[in-house]
Amino acid sequence: MKANNRTSPTSHPSGDLTPVSEQTLRLRAAGVAAMRDVLLESGVTEYRLGTGALLGLYRDGDFIPWDWDVGFDICAIQLRTRINQIRDNAASAGFAPNLLKRTALNLKVDFSHPGGYFELLGWRKDSLGRRRRPNMVLPRMIWEPSTEVSIRGVTVTTYADIERYLEHFYGEWRTPIRSRQNDIYMNKNARKKDRLDRILTKILRARTGD
């Protein structure tokens, strides 16, 4: 169920929240363009730029300088069915595989890059049209529709109602919070366990002995 192949990215400080260099931010923007192209070349049509990268872009017009990763939210079915092609194309584009974590219904893939960590986060669609990760939920009206934004000259797809997305995940998103602990910076309304995924994952792990 879970595979680890860790490498050390060049811009993931282990302790403090010291801002990264301008050169790293330029590399991060190049990484966004490269990962966008990897997804499109791999047949992924339903993705969104999210998390801290979108927060920084909307609030400050740029990446958050002390942030360490870029998150792409992806339809779980597309991520699961195209994961091998994504990993091959990402390797060709200069990304190193860092972590692959599977549950029964979802998937998360991390890559390291000179610009930082890049996370591909699968979001499964439940019976009510909500999108779910193992410990998070996103209302249907936030996921749909999408729009395009530009960060450091790189055009990428994201959520159409960005403020609603940010309010859902961060609450008072206009006030910067310098922390790596998601229970501090993330709104509790966004944190909700996917019980069906947890149950099916336990059953599958019991059967496979993983």
Wavefront OBJ file of the C-alpha trace (Angstrom):
o trace
v 0.000 0.000 0.000
v 2.825 2.423 0.745
v 6.119 2.869 -1.051
v 8.913 5.191 -0.007
v 11.805 6.309 -2.149
v 13.070 9.402 -0.395
v 15.519 11.878 -1.801
v 16.586 15.238 -0.392
v 15.248 18.277 -2.259
v 17.476 21.294 -2.363
v 14.943 23.676 -0.807
v 13.170 21.955 2.048
v 14.607 23.379 5.283
v 14.176 20.864 8.054
v 13.702 23.225 10.982
v 13.136 26.956 10.672
v 10.978 28.980 8.312
v 13.717 31.023 6.718
v 12.610 32.451 3.348
v 14.112 30.667 0.355
v 16.205 32.510 -2.201
v 14.965 34.322 -5.288
v 16.750 31.704 -7.370
v 14.742 28.950 -5.642
v 11.491 30.821 -6.304
v 12.395 31.076 -9.987
v 13.114 27.344 -10.013
v 9.781 26.746 -8.275
v 7.926 28.613 -11.021
v 9.772 26.571 -13.628
v 8.745 23.459 -11.691
v 5.087 24.500 -11.792
v 5.282 24.844 -15.582
v 7.067 21.509 -15.904
v 4.624 19.633 -13.649
v 1.653 21.177 -15.448
v 3.075 19.860 -18.718
v 3.765 16.451 -17.162
v 0.131 16.157 -16.100
v -1.218 17.207 -19.488
v 1.171 14.915 -21.368
v 0.063 12.070 -19.084
v -3.606 12.615 -19.933
v -4.634 14.339 -16.696
v -7.376 16.821 -17.541
v -8.844 17.459 -14.084
v -6.298 19.168 -11.866
v -6.075 22.356 -9.782
v -3.193 24.316 -8.294
v -3.989 24.456 -4.580
v -2.769 24.747 -0.986
v -0.012 27.215 -0.092
v 0.985 28.026 -3.662
v -2.520 29.268 -4.424
v -2.705 31.085 -1.086
v 0.533 32.941 -1.779
v -0.469 33.805 -5.326
v -3.864 35.192 -4.352
v -2.781 37.005 -1.175
v 0.693 38.220 -2.107
v 0.966 37.737 -5.874
v 3.796 35.213 -5.487
v 4.867 32.026 -3.735
v 5.017 32.211 0.061
v 8.786 32.633 0.570
v 9.004 30.344 3.616
v 6.789 27.639 2.106
v 8.468 24.435 0.971
v 6.084 22.736 -1.458
v 3.606 23.125 -4.316
v 0.377 21.142 -4.302
v -1.633 19.990 -7.304
v -5.122 18.694 -6.524
v -6.086 15.963 -8.995
v -9.117 13.799 -9.687
v -8.250 10.589 -7.831
v -9.342 8.298 -10.665
v -7.110 10.088 -13.167
v -4.164 10.062 -10.762
v -4.536 6.367 -9.971
v -4.945 5.237 -13.586
v -2.119 7.404 -14.965
v 0.399 7.206 -12.131
v 3.012 5.189 -14.020
v 2.961 7.553 -16.981
v 3.082 10.559 -14.652
v 6.133 9.200 -12.841
v 7.937 8.434 -16.106
v 7.188 11.853 -17.571
v 8.107 13.574 -14.307
v 11.478 11.820 -14.240
v 12.162 12.971 -17.792
v 11.286 16.536 -16.713
v 13.801 16.567 -13.856
v 11.624 15.496 -10.901
v 12.861 12.854 -8.474
v 10.293 10.488 -6.889
v 10.117 11.019 -3.155
v 7.010 9.353 -1.740
v 4.060 7.353 -3.007
v 1.230 6.682 -0.562
v -1.821 4.650 -1.495
v -5.084 4.029 0.293
v -7.942 1.899 -0.998
v -9.579 4.847 -2.786
v -6.878 7.463 -3.017
v -3.284 8.270 -3.801
v -0.628 10.860 -2.989
v 2.620 11.240 -4.891
v 5.518 13.510 -3.911
v 8.441 14.599 -6.060
v 11.508 16.632 -5.233
v 12.758 19.328 -7.538
v 15.348 22.131 -7.285
v 12.424 24.459 -6.548
v 11.081 22.361 -3.644
v 8.634 19.533 -3.077
v 5.787 18.967 -5.532
v 2.759 17.058 -4.222
v 0.131 15.405 -6.404
v -2.916 14.918 -4.200
v -5.735 12.656 -5.307
v -9.260 13.811 -4.472
v -11.949 11.164 -4.846
v -15.557 12.075 -5.617
v -18.081 10.758 -3.089
v -21.796 10.039 -3.573
v -22.700 13.666 -2.780
v -20.227 15.097 -5.267
v -17.791 16.217 -2.593
v -14.071 15.658 -3.066
v -12.234 13.751 -0.382
v -8.767 12.900 0.769
v -8.165 10.505 3.678
v -8.324 13.386 6.168
v -9.842 16.268 4.208
v -13.054 17.212 2.423
v -13.840 19.753 -0.286
v -17.428 20.775 -1.152
v -18.555 20.181 -4.729
v -19.244 23.875 -5.380
v -15.590 24.688 -4.666
v -14.101 22.020 -6.942
v -16.263 23.074 -9.871
v -15.729 25.087 -12.007
v -12.077 25.909 -12.703
v -10.191 28.891 -14.089
v -6.651 29.826 -15.097
v -4.205 31.998 -13.182
v -0.617 33.078 -13.742
v 2.176 32.791 -11.200
v 5.522 34.296 -12.214
v 4.410 34.127 -15.825
v 3.316 30.491 -15.656
v -0.336 29.840 -16.550
v -1.970 27.028 -14.596
v -5.480 25.775 -13.819
v -6.983 26.373 -10.382
v -10.279 26.887 -8.575
v -12.658 29.482 -9.994
v -13.795 30.741 -6.564
v -10.380 31.141 -4.986
v -11.562 33.061 -1.933
v -14.094 30.372 -1.084
v -11.392 27.726 -1.419
v -9.026 29.663 0.840
v -11.722 30.323 3.449
v -12.589 26.625 3.499
v -8.992 25.521 4.026
v -7.428 28.333 6.002
v -10.232 30.307 7.617
v -8.734 33.783 8.052
v -6.377 33.366 5.131
v -5.499 37.062 4.846
v -3.313 36.872 7.965
v -0.041 34.970 7.326
v 0.645 32.141 9.786
v 4.229 30.882 9.776
v 3.894 27.267 10.814
v 4.454 23.797 9.378
v 1.699 22.219 11.497
v -1.521 21.882 9.538
v -3.587 21.745 12.710
v -2.472 25.345 13.271
v -2.795 26.878 9.823
v -5.628 24.752 8.418
v -9.304 25.399 9.098
v -10.855 22.570 11.106
v -13.865 22.508 8.722
v -11.560 21.173 6.001
v -10.279 18.338 8.176
v -12.663 15.415 8.015
v -11.777 11.748 7.806
v -12.913 9.723 4.811
v -14.448 6.847 6.751
v -15.208 4.702 3.694
v -11.613 4.934 2.509
v -10.313 4.121 6.005
v -12.530 1.036 6.300
v -11.653 -0.290 2.842
v -7.958 0.405 3.392
v -7.978 -1.584 6.648
v -9.703 -4.490 4.913
v -7.254 -4.430 2.011
v -4.215 -4.237 4.270
v -5.515 -7.115 6.356
v -5.861 -9.235 3.226
v -2.447 -8.348 1.807
v -0.602 -8.263 5.139
v 0.702 -4.764 4.395
l 1 2 3 4 5 6 7 8 9 10 11 12 13 14 15 16 17 18 19 20 21 22 23 24 25 26 27 28 29 30 31 32 33 34 35 36 37 38 39 40 41 42 43 44 45 46 47 48 49 50 51 52 53 54 55 56 57 58 59 60 61 62 63 64 65 66 67 68 69 70 71 72 73 74 75 76 77 78 79 80 81 82 83 84 85 86 87 88 89 90 91 92 93 94 95 96 97 98 99 100 101 102 103 104 105 106 107 108 109 110 111 112 113 114 115 116 117 118 119 120 121 122 123 124 125 126 127 128 129 130 131 132 133 134 135 136 137 138 139 140 141 142 143 144 145 146 147 148 149 150 151 152 153 154 155 156 157 158 159 160 161 162 163 164 165 166 167 168 169 170 171 172 173 174 175 176 177 178 179 180 181 182 183 184 185 186 187 188 189 190 191 192 193 194 195 196 197 198 199 200 201 202 203 204 205 206 207 208 209 210
